[in-house]
């Protein structure tokens, strides 16, 4: 799978001169240095796309990137990988901890060593971070709720295939979805199924729930990268993988924005997804890691790349845009999922 170029060299150079409000602040230190990066897993189409963007963006931003490690959704391996990267001379670390509560000690150790951390997609519950590069995951849940609520006319039953509730992403998406349903669509019953971001668990739970409630008319998948294929398989087995014009159609909204989801939208197998910006996650994770090494600092507020930096108790978070994709805009060439070859 080849990725189309996203940044021109000139644009990359301009990017490094910019910050959240247009002018970077230098706080001392500075100079170049190696950036260590740990990828969280390789069993998700979304994360595999992100992984493919990283070396491209590193080249364009002129980041001295060390050979990546992969913690395979295991926080113990993440801790070990980070120790190895710092032992090999990393001056900044990029990570994406899937268990956001279990990384605090490692973050404290990195802070003690004055090694800045950029966290991608997930926000550690505790421990200092230089920047979290993420989209507003609560907005994911709200967008999914509003889409399904309108499609179902405010009545019926839906299944929420949750991620892992040990992750802030799983919690944010789940809580926002439930809050929105309770407030805006009280006539809809929600069945929440924690899948731990595992496709096999999603398939098993969806199968059981459909057997118990054959009148379910909506599904919210927290992660298309791991949930899409098993969900479509179960719907097909149940004779429910039919076009939206068919009364038996089950409306499905997802998160990720991978090409496979776009194909499923075009075929009428699912109805919508929220596009997590895999390209921008790679781009700005590397940008902020390099900026940290160079001694730059950032402040809350609107950025020059259509996002907003917010203040966290333990750092800052750059909330990148993540649009809802439906049949009406699925062919938009600006979506990263349509740039993958």
N, C-alpha and C positions, 0 to 999 in steps of 0.2 A: 504494500500500500504506500504510494508516494504522496507526499503532502505538497500542495501548491505553495509557492512563496507567499508569505504574508507581509513581511516588512521589506522595503527597499533599504539599501545600505544608508542612503541619506536620511531616511526616516528614522533608522535605528540610531544614527548619530544624534539626531535632534532629540530623540527620546531620552538619551542619557543626559542631556542638558536640562531636562524638564523635571518638575516634581509636581506635587499635588496642586499647588496654587500657581505654578508657572515658574518659580525660582527655587532651586534647591538651596538649603542652608548647610554650610559645612561646619561641623562641630569639632574639628580637630582630628588628628590622626591622618588618615588618608593613605593613598598609595594602592598598588594593585595587590592581588592575592588570589589564591585558589578558592573556588567555590565547590563544596561537596554537596551532592544531592542524593537523597534516597527516594526511590519510587515505591509507592505503597503496595502495589500488586500488579500482576500481569494476567489476571483472569477476567478482566473487564475490557470491553471494547472502548469504553471511554478512557480508561487509564492508559491503554495501549496507544490511543491516539495522542494523548498528552505526552507520553514517553517519546513518540516519534517527533513531536514538535521541539523537544528540549534541545537537541544538538543543533537544529536549524537556527533557533533563536539565540543560542549561545554564540554561534558563529557571527550572526548579524550584530549582536550587541558587544562582541569582542570580550566575552566572559571567559576567564581561564577556568574551564569546567573540568573537574576531576572525573575519572570513570565512575558512572553511577552505580549505586547498590540498589537492591530491591528487597524490602523487608517482608514481602509476601503476606501482608495482612497479619503480621505477628509482631507485637510490640517488643518482645524480647529480642527479635532479630533487628528491629529498628534501633534499639539501644546499642546493640553490638556494632551495627553498621556505622552509627554516628561516632562511636568511640574509635573505630578504625579510620574513618575519614579525618577526624581531628588529629589522630596520631600520625597521619600522612601529610599533615600541614594545611588542612582546610582553614581558611580565615572567615568563612561564613558557611552556614548549613541551610539547605532547603529540604524540607520534609513534608510529609502529608500523613500525620498520625491518624490511624483509623480508630483507635481507642484514645479519645481525647482527654481522658482522665488519668491515663497511666504514664504520661510522658513528662510530668511535672519535675521529677527528680533530675532527669536528663537535661531539661531546660535550665534548671538551677545550676547544674555543673557547667553548662555552656556559658551561662551568664558570668559565673565565677572566672572563667577563662577569657572573658571578653570576646566571645565568638557569637556574632549576631545570628539570629534564626529567622528565616522566612517560612511560614507554614502555608501550604497550598491546599485550598478547598476545605480544610478543616481548621477549626479554631481550638487550640489547646485550652482546657478548662482552667489550668493554673500554669504559672511559669512565664517568664518574660519572653516576648517575641518582638523582633524589630518591626515586622509587618505580617499580617495575615492577608493572603491574596485569595479572595473568595467572592462569591456572589451572595446575595441576600437569600439564604435558604428558607427563611420564614415566608418570603414572597413566593417561593416555589409552591409551598403548601397552599397558600392563599389562592394562587392562580389555578392550581389543580381543582380546588374546591369550587371556585366560581365557575370554572368550565363545566365540571360535572353537574353542579347544581342547576345550571341553566339547561343543560342537555336533558336532564331528568325532570325538568319542570318543578323542582323542589320536592319531589316525592320519590320514594323507592329505597333501594338498598345498594350500598357500594362497599367494596373491599379496598382497604389500604394496605398494600404490601410494603411494610416499613423496612428501613435499613436496619442498622444496629443502633439500639438506644443508648449504647455506651459511647456513641459518636454524637457530637453536637449537631451534625447534619441530620442524622436520623431524628433526633429530638426536635430540632427546629421545624423540619418538614412535617412531622407528625402532629406536633402541638398546634401549628398554624392551621393545618388542614382541619383538625378537630374543632378548634376555636371558631373557624369560619363556618363550618357546617352547623355548629350549635347556634351561632348568631344569625346567619343568613338563610340557612335551609334546615330548620328544625324538623321538617317532615322526612328527612333522609336519615336512614339508619346506617351507621358506619361500623364495619367489622375491621378491626386493626390486627394485622398479623406480622409480628416481628420476624424478619428473615435473616438477620445478621449479614445482610448483603450477599446472601447465597442463593443462587438460582434454584438449586434442588429443594431447599426449604420453601421457596416461593411457590414452586410447582405443587408440592405436597399440600401446603396450606390452602392454596387456591382451589385445588381439586376437592378437598374436604369441605371447604366453605360452600362451593357450588353444589355439592351433593346435598348439603343441609339446607341451602337456600337457593333453589334453582331460579328464583325470580330476581337474582342480583343483576343490576343493569349498568353498573359502573365499577371501574378499577382504577386506582391510583397507584402507580409503580414508582417507588422512590428512586430507582436506578435502572434505566433502560439497559445499561451496559451488562447487567447481570440478570435482570428480570424479564427482558423482552422475549427472548427465545422460549423460556419455559412457559411464560404466560400464553403466548400464541399457540404453543403445543397443547396446553390444557384446553384452551378455547376450541381448538380444532377437534380434539377428542370428544368434546361435548357438543359438537355441531353448532357452536356459537361464533365461529370465525366467519362472519358474513358481513356484507357491506352495510354502511350506515342506513341505507334505504330499507333494509330488512328489519321487520319488527323484533327479530331475535337478537339484533346487534347489541353487544355490550360495549358501552363507551369506555374507552381507555385513554388515560392521560399519563404521561411519563415524565421523567427527568433525565437529561444528559445531552440530547441533541446529536447523537451519533448517526452516521449515514443509514444504518439499518432501521432506525426509527423513522427517518424521512421516507424510506422505501415503503415501510408499513403504513405510513400516513397516505402516501400516494395510492396504495392498493386498497385503502379503506379498512385495513385490519386494526389500526389504532387511530385515534382522532387528534391527538395533540402531544407535544412534549415541550419541556422548558429546556432551552439550549444553554447548557453549562459551557462557558467558553474555554475549551481545552487549549486553544491556541493562545488566548490571553493569559490563562493561568501560567503557561510556560514562559511567555514573554515577560510578564511583570514579576514573576518569582525571581527570574534571573536579573531583571532590572534592579529590583530592590536589594537583592543580595550584593550586587556590584556596588550599588549606591552606599550600602552600609559599610562595606570595606573602605570606600573612599571618604567616609566620615560625613556623609550627607544625612540630614534629618528631614522629617516631614510633619505636617500639621493637619488636623482634621479640616475637611471642607471639600468642595467640588474639585475634581481633577481636570486635566486637559485631555483625558481619554474617556469621557462620558461615564465616569464613575464618581463615587463619593468615598472619601476616607473618613472613618468614624473612630472615635476614641473607645478603647477597651480598658478594662481594669488592668490588663497586663500588656498593653501595647496598642497598636493601631491596626485597623483592617481596611483594606481597599476593596470596596464592594463593586465588583465589575458588573456590567449589564448582562442580563440573561433573559432574552425575550421568549414569549410563548410562541410556539410554532404550530400552525394548523394547516389544513389543505389550502388556505388562502395565501400563505406566505412560505410554504415549504420549499419552493424553488428559488428563494431569495439567494443570490450568489454571494452575498456578504456573510452568510452563515457559515461557520467553519466546517460544519458537516457537509456542506456542498462544495468545499474546496479540497476534500480528500479524494485522491485518485487511487 
